[in-house]
Amino acid sequence: MPVQLVDHDVEKMGQELASCLAPGGEDYDHPHAALYDLAWYVFTEMANNVRQHSRGLGYAAAQTMRSEGLVRLAIADNGKGIRQSFVDAGLPWSHDVNDAEAILKALTSKISSKGRPTNEGVGLTLVSGLVKQAHGWLLVVSGRGVVILKPGGEPNVSVLPSGASFDGTLVVAAFRQQHVKNFADLLHEAKVKAGLLQIRPSVGNFKT
């Protein structure tokens, strides 16, 4: 899917992007169903972030190559960036972090969540969690900050070279098709690790 302006219904555009990456996956029993759901979810979360927080225009693209088994999707905006969105939200610590640190905050659960609806403010947190669960890659660029997540590793934090800066936010995710088996399980685990769901031990009461 070539670069497109995010200027129409986000859910419909998500369906178009997911169909590009996982043809036929809109059918529940299709082998690509889990990949379709993952691509749709990641795109719609990031596209809604653009609309709700960036105050800029969003652009999206997707690509898959059968020979390598990788799917890639990207969304970028020309808005105010992650750090400034925290500043505008009135978060007291936002003035004391740089761009890369702000990205790491956005990847951390319950940092920017407003609580209504339940997932508001945790879009990038859940996306990064899904990437980890699917053993994928994630690149986030905002301002001068760059954060890269690789399978099984800690975040790689750096800055753009030569004093360069990107005013908005760029998010790129990549997955191997073979590692995306059950989207519901991936999402559930991502929510558990983000602290959005609690796993309580089973307690059995027996009376004689």
N, C-alpha and C positions, 0 to 999 in steps of 0.2 A: 504494500500500500504506500504510494508515494506521499510525500509531505503534504498534509492537508490542514487547513485552518479549522480549529475546533469552534465552529460557528453554528452548529445545529444540535439537535437532540443528542445528548451525550450517550444515552443507552443505545440508540440506533447506530451511532458512530462506533460504539464499542462492539456491536454485532458485526459491523463491516470489517473492523480490524481483526476480531477473533476469527471470522470466516477466512480471512487471508492466511492467518497463521495455522489454523486447524480446520481445514475444509471438511464439512460434514459434521463437525462437532456439536452443532446445535441439536442434533438428535441424541437423546439420552443414552442409547446403547452403542453409539459410535465409538470406535477406538480413540478418536481425538476429543471426546467429550470433556475430559478433565483439562486438557490443554486449552480448549475453547473457553471453558469457564474461568480458568486462571488468567488468560489474556484479557477477557472481558472485564474481570474484576480489577486487575491492575490498571487497565486503561481508564475505567470509569472513576476509580478512586483518584487518580492523578488529574484527570480532566476536571473533576469537581473541585479539586484543590485550586486549579487555575481560576475557575470561576468565582470561588468563594474568597480566596486570599490574595491572589497575585495582583489584581487590578490591572491586568494586561491581557494581551491576546495569546492564545495557546495554539500550538502546532503539534501534530502527531504524525508518526510514520511507523511502519512495521515491515519486517522482512523475515523470510525463512528460506533456507537452502537445504534441500533434501539430502545432498551429499554429505553434509556435516551434522545433520540432526539437530541444529540449533534454531531457535526462534528468537527474534529480537523485536522489541518495541521501544519507542522513545516518545516522550512528550516534553515540550519546552514552552516557556512563556517569556514574554519581554516585560514582565511586571517588576515588582519591587524586591523580590528575593525573600529567602526564608528568614534571615535575621531581621529585616525590616518588618516583616509580618509579625514577628514576636514583639518588636518594639511597639508597633501600632496596637497590638493586643493588650499593651500595658503590663506585660510580664516583667517584674522588677529586676530580674537578672539579665535581661536581654541587652542592656547597655554595656555589660561587662564581658561579652563573648565576641569572638571574631566570627567570620563567615563559616569556617570549617566547624567550629564548635557549635554554631547554630544548627548546622546540618546534623551533627551527632545528636543534638537535643531533639530534633524532629524525628530521629530514628528511635528515640527512647520512649517507652510507653508512659502515657499519662502526663507528659510534659506540657502539651498544648491542648489537651482535651477539654472541651467545654461541657461535655456530658449530655447535651441535648442536641440532636439525637445521640444515642449511645456511642456511636463510632465517630462523632464529630471531633476533629482535631487529632485523630490517630490514623489518618489515611496512609501517610508515609511510613508510620510505624508498622502497620499491618502489611504493607507492600514489602518492606524489608524483611519482615518475618516470613512471608510466603516465599520470598527469594531464598532465604536460608533453608527453609523446609524442603524446597525443591532442588537444593544444591545448585542454585543459579548464581548469576552475577548481577550486581547493581552498581550503577554509577550515578552520583548526584553531584551537580555543580551548581553553585549559587554564590554570587558575588565573586570573591577571590578563592572561595573554598572548594575543595574537591575531596569527596569521600568515595572510596571503592570498596565494595564487599565482594569477596571471592569465596568459593565453596570451602567451608571448614576453617576459615581464617578470621582474624580480627580485622576491623575496618582499617583500611589504608588511608591516612589523612595527609593531604598536601595542599598546596596553593597553585593557582595558575601561574605559568612561567612569565617572566619579563614584565611583571607588574600588571598583567592583563586582568580584566574583571568582566564577569557576565552579569548584567543587571538583573535578569530574571532567575529562573530555575530550570535546569535540565535534568531529567530523570531517564535513564536508559536501563532496561532490564533484559536479561537473556537467560534462556532455559534450554536444557537438553530435553527433547521430547520423551526420551526413555525414563526420565526421572519424574514425570508428571503422571501419576497413576490415579489418584483419587483426590479431587479438589476439595471435597467436603472435609476430609481428614487434614489436608494441608491448612485450610482456613481455621479449623477448630484448634489445631496445635499452635498456629500463629496467635490466635486470640488468647489461648491459655498462657503462652509465654509473655504476651503483652499485658497480662493481668486483667483482661477483660472478662475472662471466665474463671471461675474457681472450681477446682476439682476437690471435692470433699470425700474423705474416706467413708466407705460403707460401714454402717453400724447395724449389727444384727441384735435384736432383742428377743430373747426366748423366755417364755414363761412355762412353768410346770404346774 
